[in-house]
């Protein structure tokens, strides 16, 4: 009876307040900003994992290429409060990806932190929303207090690689240096040059609170 009531309420909400597909404009009744036909445009890339044995980040996990469709959805997540986007994306995660992530046995998921001012402006951290969905999927807890930004930085969008690296240099700090973890999975929305996440990993490893840092991001531009 409870499940029926939940289903009825969900159906009623969908009927009264339907979403509209961001790609074709028709009504959707699936809680997502994309209709079923247009969702076929979202496909995982074949190469899910990249090994980086000589960097601060030992391995990266990126399920999607930064196509026009993926870019549109992530932009809606970051700037238009369409917070259902991460839940939409995880429906496309290959079983292989989920299984491999589980086998890594991460201690925590660590969303890349926003500066407090930017988080107040946006009212949420999009990387935390992604981490929350990933946490349920692979059963690893989220840690949001380990790392913080100690100064406000300008957006990376219009900066080249060198400018991005300089912009985030020494911008992060560890809140509790007594922690002793084995493996941390950083979580971000897009990995463009990797400057921000590399600086996160550098800070974590230099303070010796963990032995290894890996990265999960939803998408990466095609090289």
C-alpha positions as CSV (number, residue, x, y, z in Angstrom):
1,X,0.0,0.0,0.0
2,X,2.8,2.4,0.9
3,X,4.6,1.8,-2.5
4,X,1.3,2.3,-4.3
5,X,0.8,5.7,-2.5
6,X,4.4,6.7,-3.3
7,X,3.8,5.8,-6.9
8,X,0.5,7.6,-7.1
9,X,2.0,10.8,-5.5
10,X,5.0,10.7,-7.8
11,X,2.7,10.2,-10.9
12,X,0.5,13.1,-9.7
13,X,3.5,15.4,-9.3
14,X,4.7,14.5,-12.8
15,X,1.3,15.2,-14.2
16,X,0.8,18.5,-12.5
17,X,4.4,19.8,-12.8
18,X,6.0,18.1,-15.9
19,X,9.5,18.7,-17.0
20,X,10.3,19.8,-20.5
21,X,13.1,18.2,-22.5
22,X,16.1,20.6,-22.9
23,X,16.8,19.2,-26.3
24,X,13.4,18.9,-28.0
25,X,11.0,20.8,-25.7
26,X,8.4,18.1,-25.2
27,X,7.0,17.2,-21.8
28,X,8.8,14.6,-19.8
29,X,7.3,12.5,-17.0
30,X,10.5,10.9,-15.7
31,X,11.8,13.6,-13.2
32,X,14.6,14.3,-15.6
33,X,15.3,17.2,-18.0
34,X,15.5,14.9,-21.0
35,X,12.8,12.8,-22.7
36,X,13.3,9.1,-23.4
37,X,14.0,9.5,-27.2
38,X,16.6,12.3,-26.6
39,X,18.3,10.3,-23.8
40,X,19.7,8.0,-26.5
41,X,22.1,10.9,-27.3
42,X,23.8,10.3,-24.0
43,X,26.3,7.4,-24.4
44,X,29.3,6.4,-22.2
45,X,32.6,6.4,-24.0
46,X,34.5,3.2,-24.5
47,X,37.6,4.2,-22.5
48,X,36.5,4.6,-18.9
49,X,39.8,4.6,-17.1
50,X,43.1,6.3,-17.5
51,X,46.2,5.3,-15.5
52,X,48.5,8.1,-14.4
53,X,51.3,6.3,-12.5
54,X,53.6,9.4,-12.3
55,X,51.1,12.1,-11.3
56,X,49.4,13.2,-8.1
57,X,46.3,11.5,-9.4
58,X,47.0,7.8,-10.0
59,X,43.9,6.9,-12.0
60,X,41.0,8.8,-13.6
61,X,37.5,7.5,-14.2
62,X,35.5,9.5,-16.8
63,X,32.4,7.9,-18.2
64,X,31.3,10.5,-20.8
65,X,32.9,12.6,-23.5
66,X,32.1,16.3,-23.2
67,X,29.7,16.4,-26.1
68,X,27.3,19.2,-26.8
69,X,24.5,17.3,-25.1
70,X,26.6,16.4,-22.0
71,X,27.8,20.0,-21.9
72,X,24.3,21.3,-21.9
73,X,23.2,19.1,-19.0
74,X,26.3,19.9,-16.9
75,X,25.8,23.6,-17.5
76,X,22.2,23.2,-16.3
77,X,23.5,21.5,-13.2
78,X,26.0,24.2,-12.4
79,X,24.2,27.3,-13.3
80,X,20.4,26.6,-13.5
81,X,19.8,24.5,-10.4
82,X,18.7,21.5,-12.4
83,X,19.9,19.2,-9.6
84,X,18.4,16.0,-11.1
85,X,21.3,15.9,-13.7
86,X,23.6,13.6,-11.6
87,X,20.8,11.1,-11.0
88,X,20.1,11.1,-14.8
89,X,23.7,10.5,-15.7
90,X,24.2,7.5,-13.3
91,X,21.4,5.6,-15.2
92,X,23.9,5.3,-18.0
93,X,26.9,4.1,-16.0
94,X,28.1,0.7,-17.4
95,X,28.0,-2.2,-15.0
96,X,31.7,-2.7,-15.6
97,X,32.4,0.9,-14.3
98,X,30.4,0.3,-11.1
99,X,32.0,-3.0,-10.5
100,X,35.5,-1.7,-10.9
101,X,34.9,1.3,-8.7
102,X,33.6,-1.0,-6.0
103,X,36.7,-3.2,-6.2
104,X,39.0,-0.2,-5.6
105,X,37.8,-0.1,-1.9
106,X,38.0,3.7,-1.5
107,X,38.0,5.1,2.0
108,X,35.9,8.1,1.1
109,X,34.5,10.1,-1.8
110,X,35.8,13.7,-1.7
111,X,33.9,16.3,-3.8
112,X,36.1,19.1,-5.1
113,X,35.2,21.9,-2.7
114,X,33.8,25.3,-3.7
115,X,34.8,28.5,-1.9
116,X,32.2,29.3,0.8
117,X,31.2,32.5,-1.1
118,X,30.6,30.6,-4.4
119,X,28.7,27.9,-2.6
120,X,26.5,30.5,-1.0
121,X,25.9,32.1,-4.4
122,X,25.0,28.7,-6.0
123,X,23.4,27.3,-2.8
124,X,25.0,23.9,-3.5
125,X,28.1,22.2,-4.7
126,X,27.5,20.3,-8.0
127,X,30.4,18.0,-7.2
128,X,28.7,17.0,-3.9
129,X,25.5,16.1,-5.8
130,X,27.5,13.9,-8.1
131,X,29.3,12.3,-5.2
132,X,26.0,11.7,-3.4
133,X,24.7,9.6,-6.4
134,X,28.0,7.8,-6.7
135,X,28.0,7.1,-3.0
136,X,24.7,5.2,-3.2
137,X,25.9,3.3,-6.2
138,X,29.2,2.0,-4.8
139,X,28.5,2.2,-1.1
140,X,31.3,4.6,-0.1
141,X,30.7,7.5,2.3
142,X,31.3,11.1,1.3
143,X,33.7,13.4,3.2
144,X,33.1,17.1,2.7
145,X,35.2,18.5,5.5
146,X,38.6,17.1,4.7
147,X,39.6,19.7,2.1
148,X,38.7,23.4,1.7
149,X,39.5,26.4,-0.5
150,X,41.3,29.0,1.5
151,X,40.8,31.8,-1.0
152,X,38.3,32.8,-3.7
153,X,39.5,32.2,-7.3
154,X,38.2,33.5,-10.6
155,X,36.4,31.0,-12.9
156,X,38.7,28.7,-14.9
157,X,36.5,28.8,-18.0
158,X,38.4,31.3,-20.1
159,X,41.9,30.5,-18.8
160,X,44.5,28.4,-20.6
161,X,46.3,25.5,-18.9
162,X,49.2,27.6,-17.4
163,X,46.8,30.2,-16.2
164,X,44.5,27.6,-14.7
165,X,47.5,26.0,-12.8
166,X,48.5,29.4,-11.5
167,X,45.0,30.3,-10.5
168,X,44.6,27.3,-8.2
169,X,48.1,27.1,-6.9
170,X,48.2,26.6,-3.1
171,X,44.4,27.3,-3.0
172,X,43.5,24.2,-1.0
173,X,44.2,23.1,2.5
174,X,43.5,20.1,4.6
175,X,41.3,20.7,7.6
176,X,42.5,17.7,9.7
177,X,46.1,16.7,9.2
178,X,45.8,13.8,11.7
179,X,43.7,11.7,9.3
180,X,45.2,8.5,8.0
181,X,43.5,7.1,4.9
182,X,44.6,4.7,2.2
183,X,42.7,5.7,-0.9
184,X,40.6,8.8,-1.7
185,X,38.3,9.3,-4.8
186,X,38.1,12.9,-5.8
187,X,34.8,13.8,-7.5
188,X,34.3,16.6,-10.0
189,X,31.9,17.5,-12.8
190,X,34.3,18.1,-15.7
191,X,38.0,17.4,-16.1
192,X,39.3,19.9,-18.6
193,X,43.0,20.4,-18.0
194,X,42.9,18.7,-14.6
195,X,44.6,21.7,-12.9
196,X,42.1,22.0,-10.0
197,X,41.9,18.3,-9.2
198,X,45.7,17.9,-9.5
199,X,46.1,20.7,-7.0
200,X,43.6,18.9,-4.7
201,X,45.5,15.7,-4.9
202,X,48.9,17.4,-4.4
203,X,47.6,19.0,-1.2
204,X,46.2,15.7,0.1
205,X,49.4,13.7,-0.6
206,X,51.8,16.4,0.6
207,X,50.0,16.5,4.0
208,X,50.2,12.7,4.1
209,X,46.6,12.1,5.1
210,X,46.3,9.4,2.4
211,X,48.5,7.1,0.2
212,X,46.6,7.4,-3.1
213,X,44.2,9.8,-4.8
214,X,42.1,8.9,-7.8
215,X,39.6,11.0,-9.7
216,X,36.1,10.5,-10.9
217,X,34.6,13.2,-13.2
218,X,31.4,12.9,-15.3
219,X,33.0,14.2,-18.5
220,X,36.2,15.3,-20.3
221,X,36.6,17.2,-23.5
222,X,37.9,15.2,-26.5
223,X,41.6,15.6,-27.0
